[in-house]
Amino acid sequence: MSIRIAIVGYGNLGRGVESAIRQNPDMELCAVFSRRDPAAVALKTPGVPVVSTKELPDWKEKIDVLILCGGSATDLPVQTPLYAGDFNIVNSFDTHAKIPEHFASVDKAAKEGGRVAVISAGWDPGLFSLIRMISSACLPEGKNYTFWGRGVSQGHSDAIRRIKGVLDARQYTVPVEAAVEKVRNGEQPDFRARDMHTRECYVVAEEGADLARIEKEIREMPNYFADYNTSVHFISMEELKERHAGLPHGGFVIRSGKTGLAEENNELIEFRLQLDSNPEFTSSVLIACARAAARMAKEGQTGAKTLFDIPPAYLSPLSGEELRAHLL
């Protein structure tokens, strides 16, 4: 029987989840929930209803996994614990500094409701988190370094769009090349956040908006921009659509370590992603985690989970026999 997936929020990420479901024959999209007027939301999948989020409680027995596709700044901290008591959940909460706090609130709700809630799924947090953990275990004497970009950060762009007077925005995260080279050379430097990345913001403001205030709010925003060298460029909507319509991203995790009795050997682990579409790739990870959530729920597990807590085989549609025969 197919895993019945429902989506909350039909922006870039929600559309990506819809697309990813088509590539997974063990899943079906049963509904999309939106705060907008359902009549104004046009899906790509025929026959799937668009429903107001107000009606979610009526769908408790019709959904196996609910994938939340809102933003980490304001949507997911409220929605995830709200829905985790009634549904198995997957989200992509990506405010790293607040993950422990988010995990605790979601864990409480999911355990009280007897549900499974996979949080912070995606590529970072998510796949990169796994690589940092595995490489640290394999090279205990060493340091992890994570570089993002160059690419559009959905979460940071969304955070800018929440500022009063902003119509639209794109934020690019850009690695500092000199820092990357030091790590690849095995130097194991100590970096501040601003030593590793810069942030470029392209903002479309409302006519008459206070541009100085908007720029100040961006530069001083905690957890997003305050710790980085940040440039803010105000552009027209036409320029944004013409030059910044895509959503590419990527990055790499590097573990620089040493082995040997005298630690005489330098070892380097590097894992890289290069993505044409950040939301579509993130959605593909969410779908794999939805499969795992459904399997864990079927076993009677409850509470919040991260990719650290999921057996890798639970992410795959292949059986254990198939995995051992073809991928091991």
C-alpha positions as CSV (number, residue, x, y, z in Angstrom):
1,M,0.0,0.0,0.0
2,S,1.3,3.5,-0.9
3,I,2.4,5.9,1.8
4,R,-0.2,8.7,1.9
5,I,1.6,12.0,1.9
6,A,0.0,15.4,2.5
7,I,1.8,18.8,2.1
8,V,1.3,21.9,4.2
9,G,2.3,25.0,2.2
10,Y,2.6,25.2,-1.6
11,G,5.6,27.4,-2.2
12,N,8.9,26.4,-3.7
13,L,9.4,23.6,-1.2
14,G,5.8,22.3,-1.4
15,R,6.0,22.2,-5.2
16,G,9.3,20.3,-4.9
17,V,7.7,17.7,-2.7
18,E,4.9,17.3,-5.1
19,S,7.4,16.7,-7.9
20,A,9.5,14.3,-5.8
21,I,6.5,12.1,-4.9
22,R,6.1,11.3,-8.7
23,Q,9.6,9.7,-8.6
24,N,8.6,7.4,-5.7
25,P,6.1,4.7,-6.6
26,D,5.6,3.7,-3.0
27,M,4.0,7.1,-2.2
28,E,0.9,9.1,-3.2
29,L,0.0,12.7,-2.7
30,C,-3.4,12.7,-1.0
31,A,-3.9,16.5,-0.3
32,V,-2.3,19.9,-0.1
33,F,-3.2,22.2,2.7
34,S,-2.8,26.0,2.3
35,R,-3.6,29.1,4.3
36,R,-4.5,30.7,0.9
37,D,-7.9,30.4,-0.7
38,P,-7.8,26.7,-2.0
39,A,-9.5,27.8,-5.2
40,A,-6.5,30.0,-6.0
41,V,-3.9,27.1,-5.7
42,A,-3.3,25.1,-8.9
43,L,-1.5,21.8,-8.4
44,K,0.4,19.8,-11.1
45,T,-1.1,16.5,-9.9
46,P,-4.6,15.8,-11.2
47,G,-7.3,14.8,-8.8
48,V,-5.6,15.9,-5.6
49,P,-7.6,18.3,-3.4
50,V,-6.4,21.6,-2.1
51,V,-7.8,22.1,1.4
52,S,-7.7,24.9,4.0
53,T,-5.3,24.3,6.9
54,K,-8.3,24.9,9.1
55,E,-9.6,21.5,8.0
56,L,-6.5,19.5,8.9
57,P,-8.1,17.9,12.1
58,D,-10.6,16.2,9.8
59,W,-7.8,14.4,8.0
60,K,-6.2,12.5,10.9
61,E,-7.0,9.1,9.6
62,K,-6.4,9.9,5.9
63,I,-2.7,10.8,6.1
64,D,0.3,8.7,6.8
65,V,2.9,11.5,6.8
66,L,2.4,15.3,6.8
67,I,5.3,17.3,5.3
68,L,5.5,20.8,6.5
69,C,6.9,23.2,3.8
70,G,6.8,26.5,5.6
71,G,9.7,28.7,6.6
72,S,11.9,28.2,9.7
73,A,11.7,31.8,10.8
74,T,8.0,31.9,11.9
75,D,6.0,29.0,10.4
76,L,7.7,25.7,11.5
77,P,8.3,26.7,15.2
78,V,4.5,27.1,15.5
79,Q,3.2,24.5,13.0
80,T,5.3,21.5,13.9
81,P,4.4,21.1,17.6
82,L,0.8,22.1,16.7
83,Y,0.4,19.2,14.2
84,A,2.8,16.7,15.7
85,G,0.3,15.4,18.2
86,D,-2.1,14.3,15.4
87,F,0.1,13.4,12.5
88,N,3.5,11.9,11.7
89,I,5.5,14.9,10.6
90,V,8.5,15.8,8.5
91,N,10.0,19.3,8.4
92,S,13.1,21.1,7.2
93,F,13.7,23.4,10.2
94,D,17.1,24.9,9.5
95,T,17.8,27.5,12.2
96,H,20.8,25.6,13.6
97,A,21.1,27.5,16.8
98,K,17.5,26.7,17.7
99,I,17.3,23.0,16.8
100,P,17.7,21.7,20.4
101,E,14.8,24.0,21.5
102,H,12.7,23.0,18.5
103,F,13.4,19.3,19.0
104,A,12.2,19.5,22.7
105,S,8.9,21.2,21.9
106,V,8.1,18.8,19.0
107,D,9.2,15.7,20.9
108,K,6.8,16.5,23.7
109,A,3.9,17.0,21.3
110,A,4.7,13.9,19.3
111,K,5.1,11.6,22.3
112,E,1.8,12.8,23.8
113,G,0.1,12.1,20.5
114,G,1.9,8.8,19.9
115,R,3.4,10.1,16.6
116,V,6.8,10.3,14.9
117,A,8.1,13.7,13.9
118,V,11.3,14.0,11.8
119,I,12.7,17.5,12.1
120,S,15.5,19.4,10.4
121,A,15.6,17.1,7.4
122,G,17.2,18.3,4.2
123,W,20.9,18.7,3.2
124,D,22.0,21.1,6.0
125,P,20.8,20.4,8.5
126,G,20.4,16.8,7.3
127,L,22.8,15.1,5.0
128,F,25.7,17.4,5.9
129,S,24.9,16.7,9.6
130,L,25.4,13.0,9.0
131,I,28.7,13.5,7.2
132,R,29.9,15.7,10.1
133,M,29.0,13.0,12.5
134,I,30.4,10.0,10.5
135,S,33.6,11.8,9.6
136,S,34.2,12.8,13.2
137,A,33.7,9.2,14.3
138,C,36.2,8.0,11.7
139,L,38.8,10.7,12.2
140,P,38.5,11.6,15.9
141,E,41.7,13.7,15.7
142,G,40.6,16.5,13.4
143,K,38.2,19.4,12.6
144,N,35.0,19.7,10.6
145,Y,34.5,22.6,8.2
146,T,31.2,23.3,6.4
147,F,31.0,25.6,3.4
148,W,27.8,26.6,1.7
149,G,27.3,28.0,-1.7
150,R,27.6,29.9,-3.8
151,G,23.8,29.6,-3.8
152,V,20.4,30.9,-2.8
153,S,19.5,30.2,0.8
154,Q,15.7,29.7,1.0
155,G,15.6,30.3,4.8
156,H,17.6,33.5,4.7
157,S,15.7,34.8,1.7
158,D,12.4,34.1,3.5
159,A,13.7,35.9,6.6
160,I,14.4,39.0,4.5
161,R,10.9,38.8,3.0
162,R,9.4,38.9,6.5
163,I,10.9,42.4,7.0
164,K,8.3,45.2,6.7
165,G,8.6,47.0,3.4
166,V,10.2,44.1,1.5
167,L,8.4,42.7,-1.5
168,D,10.8,40.0,-2.5
169,A,14.5,39.0,-1.9
170,R,17.2,36.6,-2.7
171,Q,20.1,35.9,-0.4
172,Y,23.3,34.2,-1.7
173,T,25.8,32.5,0.6
174,V,29.3,32.7,-0.8
175,P,32.3,30.7,0.5
176,V,35.5,32.7,1.1
177,E,38.0,31.0,-1.3
178,A,41.1,31.7,0.9
179,A,39.4,29.8,3.8
180,V,38.5,26.8,1.6
181,E,42.1,26.5,0.4
182,K,43.5,26.6,3.9
183,V,41.3,23.7,4.9
184,R,42.1,21.6,1.8
185,N,45.8,22.2,2.5
186,G,45.3,20.5,5.9
187,E,46.1,23.6,8.0
188,Q,43.1,23.1,10.4
189,P,42.6,26.9,11.1
190,D,40.2,28.3,13.6
191,F,37.6,30.5,11.8
192,R,34.9,32.9,12.8
193,A,31.7,32.7,10.8
194,R,32.6,35.8,8.8
195,D,36.0,34.3,7.9
196,M,34.3,31.4,6.0
197,H,31.3,33.0,4.2
198,T,29.9,36.3,2.9
199,R,26.2,37.0,2.4
200,E,24.9,38.9,-0.6
201,C,21.3,40.1,-0.4
202,Y,19.3,41.4,-3.4
203,V,16.1,43.1,-2.1
204,V,13.0,44.5,-3.8
205,A,11.5,47.1,-1.6
206,E,8.0,48.7,-1.6
207,E,7.9,52.1,-3.1
208,G,8.7,54.7,-0.4
209,A,10.0,52.1,2.0
210,D,12.8,53.1,4.4
211,L,15.8,51.5,2.8
212,A,18.2,52.4,5.5
213,R,15.9,50.7,8.1
214,I,15.6,47.5,6.0
215,E,19.3,47.3,5.4
216,K,19.9,47.8,9.2
217,E,17.4,45.0,10.1
218,I,19.0,42.6,7.6
219,R,22.6,43.3,8.8
220,E,21.7,43.0,12.5
221,M,19.4,39.9,12.2
222,P,20.6,37.3,14.8
223,N,21.2,33.7,13.6
224,Y,21.0,34.9,10.0
225,F,23.3,37.9,9.1
226,A,24.7,39.5,12.3
227,D,27.8,37.3,12.3
228,Y,28.7,37.7,8.6
229,N,30.0,40.3,6.2
230,T,26.8,41.1,4.5
231,S,26.1,43.3,1.4
232,V,22.6,44.5,0.7
233,H,21.6,45.6,-2.9
234,F,18.2,47.1,-3.6
235,I,17.0,46.2,-7.1
236,S,13.8,46.3,-9.2
237,M,11.4,43.4,-9.4
238,E,12.2,43.1,-13.1
239,E,15.9,42.7,-12.3
240,L,15.2,40.1,-9.6
241,K,13.1,38.0,-12.1
242,E,15.6,38.4,-14.9
243,R,18.8,37.7,-13.0
244,H,17.8,35.9,-9.8
245,A,14.9,33.6,-10.7
246,G,16.7,30.4,-10.2
247,L,17.4,28.7,-6.8
248,P,20.8,27.0,-7.1
249,H,22.8,26.0,-4.1
250,G,25.3,23.5,-2.8
251,G,28.3,23.3,-0.6
252,F,30.7,20.8,1.0
253,V,31.7,19.3,4.3
254,I,35.4,18.8,4.9
255,R,37.0,16.8,7.8
256,S,40.7,17.4,8.1
257,G,42.3,14.9,10.4
258,K,45.4,12.9,11.3
259,T,46.1,9.2,11.8
260,G,49.1,7.2,13.0
261,L,50.9,6.7,16.2
262,A,52.6,10.0,15.9
263,E,49.7,11.5,14.0
264,E,52.1,11.8,11.0
265,N,49.5,11.2,8.3
266,N,47.1,13.8,7.0
267,E,43.6,12.6,6.0
268,L,40.9,14.5,4.3
269,I,37.2,13.6,3.9
270,E,35.1,15.8,1.6
271,F,31.4,15.5,0.7
272,R,30.0,17.9,-1.9
273,L,26.6,18.9,-3.3
274,Q,26.1,21.0,-6.4
275,L,22.4,21.7,-7.0
276,D,20.5,23.3,-9.8
277,S,17.4,23.5,-7.5
278,N,17.8,23.8,-3.7
279,P,14.1,23.3,-3.0
280,E,13.7,20.3,-5.3
281,F,16.7,18.5,-3.8
282,T,15.6,19.4,-0.2
283,S,12.2,18.0,-1.1
284,S,13.7,14.8,-2.3
285,V,15.4,14.4,1.1
286,L,12.1,15.1,2.9
287,I,10.4,12.4,0.9
288,A,13.0,9.8,1.9
289,C,12.5,10.9,5.5
290,A,8.8,10.6,5.2
291,R,9.3,6.9,4.2
292,A,11.4,6.5,7.3
293,A,8.8,8.2,9.5
294,A,6.1,5.9,8.2
295,R,8.2,2.8,8.9
296,M,9.1,4.0,12.4
297,A,5.5,4.8,13.2
298,K,4.4,1.4,12.0
299,E,6.9,-0.1,14.5
300,G,5.2,1.9,17.3
301,Q,8.0,4.5,17.8
302,T,7.1,8.0,18.9
303,G,8.7,11.4,19.5
304,A,10.9,13.7,17.5
305,K,13.7,12.3,15.4
306,T,16.5,13.6,13.3
307,L,18.6,12.0,10.6
308,F,20.9,10.8,13.4
309,D,18.1,8.7,14.7
310,I,17.0,7.0,11.5
311,P,18.4,3.7,10.4
312,P,19.8,4.4,6.9
313,A,17.9,1.5,5.4
314,Y,14.6,3.1,6.4
315,L,15.2,5.9,3.9
316,S,15.4,3.6,0.9
317,P,12.5,1.9,-0.9
318,L,14.7,-1.1,-1.4
319,S,14.6,-4.2,0.8
320,G,17.5,-5.2,3.0
321,E,18.3,-8.0,0.5
322,E,18.3,-5.6,-2.4
323,L,20.5,-3.1,-0.5
324,R,23.0,-5.8,0.4
325,A,23.1,-7.2,-3.2
326,H,23.4,-3.9,-5.1
327,L,24.7,-1.1,-2.8
328,L,26.9,-2.7,-0.1
